[in-house]
């Protein structure tokens, strides 16, 4: 048994669909790990795909592409994450500036709730019973997407 991993074919390099803002893509970590493994060509190709997607987000600005809904935390959070990570990889101020605009909108999803246990946990339209197993009020509250903002804030600059 060998410990080596077969290289991916070139066609398998992450095909980034520009209009889809993916959640939780570890851009900075992926590029750095590939470089640390001396897979420089793969790192460069992946970086270019990430940069193309970040440039698309930059171009769209606050005019988000159509998703399941027109405007939601799961659209803004990935925009923050992508722009912050591409800034970390390039140190290009245009990405930092665009990320700051996105961060201002992402913060709006944080609500000052009436109980300190829920401080800055967004209450969404489906938190009543939209997706819950038992279809009881509150059975999906808080929703796991409440972590999207924290995840995006963790990677800021």
N, C-alpha and C positions, 0 to 999 in steps of 0.2 A: 504494500500500500504506500502510496506517495502522499506527501503533504502539499504538493503543488496544486494550484488551481488552474484549470484550462482557461486561456484568455477568451474573452468574449469576441465574437465576430464584430467587425466595424459597424454592421447594420444594427447591432444590439445597443450601441451607445445611446444613452437616454434621448429619445425623441421628444423634445419639449413641444407640447401643443400650446402655442402662445395665448390662446383665449381661455385657457383653463388655469386657474390659480391653485396649484397643488398645495395641500397642507403638509407641513412637516418634512420638507425636502432639505436634507443636510448638505447644502452646497459647499460651505467652507470646509467642513470636515471631510467630505468626499474628495475634493480637489487636493487637500493637504495629505490625506492618506495615500492617494495614488502617487503623488510626488515622493512621499517618504518611501514608497515601495519601488521607486525608480521607474514608474509607469508614466513617464512624462508625456508621451504622445496621447495616452488616454486621458491624462489630467487636463491637457490642453484642449482636447476635443470636448470633454465634458464642460470645462470652463466656458468655452465658446457657446455651447448650448445654453448654459445658465445665463451668460451675458446677453444673448439674443432675447431670452425670456425677460430678463430684467429691463432691457431696453424697450420691450413691448409694454411692460408695466409702466415704465417711465413715460412712454408716449401716451398711454391711456390716461395717466394721472388719476384723477378722481372720477373719471368717466369709465366705470367698470364694464367689462364685457358681460353679456347675458349669461346667467347661471340658472340654477334651479329657482332662485328668487332674484330680484333686481339689486338688492342691497342687503348684505348680511355680514355679520362678524367673520364668517368663514370665507369671505371674499377679501375683506380688508386685512385680516391677520396675515394671510400669505403674501400680500403685497408688501407689508411691513417686513416680513421675514426675508423675502427675496432681495429687497432693496438694501436692507442692513447687511446681509451676507455678501452681496456683490460689492458693497462699499468696503467690507473687510478684505475682500480679495483684490480690489483695485485701488483703494484710497482715493477714488474719484469723487469729489465733493458733490457732483450733480446727483449721485445716488443717495448721499446722506441728506441732502436738501429735500429730495422727493420722499425719502423715508420719513422725515419729520412731518411733512404734510399728511402722510398716511397715518402716522402715529396719532396726530391730533384727532383724526376721525375714529381710530380704533379706541381711543380713550372714551369716546362718547357711548360705547357699549357698556361701560362700567357704570352701574347704578349705585347710588348711595342708598342701600336698602334699609328698612326699618330695624333690622336686627344685626348686631355686629358680626354674627356668624356668617352672614351673607354679604359682608362689606365688599362692594364692587363686583358682585356676581350678577351678571345680567339675567333678567327674567325675560324669557322669550315667549312668543305667542303660543308655542306648542307645550309650554310647561304645565298647562292645565291637564290635558290628557291625550294630546294628539298622537304621540308615538308609544306611550307606555304599554307594558304588557297587560296590565289589569284595566286599562282605560279608566283609572281613578284620577281625580284631580291631584296633581302634584307627584304622580308616580315617576316622572322623568326629571324631577327638579332636585338639585340643579343639574342641568344637562352637561355632559362631558365636554361639549364645545366651550364651556366656560373657561377651560384651560387654554384655549387658543390665544387669548390675549397674553396670559402669563408666559406661554411658550414664545410668543413673538417678542415680548419685552425682555426675556432672558437673553436673546441674541442681539439686543440693540448695541451697535457700535462696539 
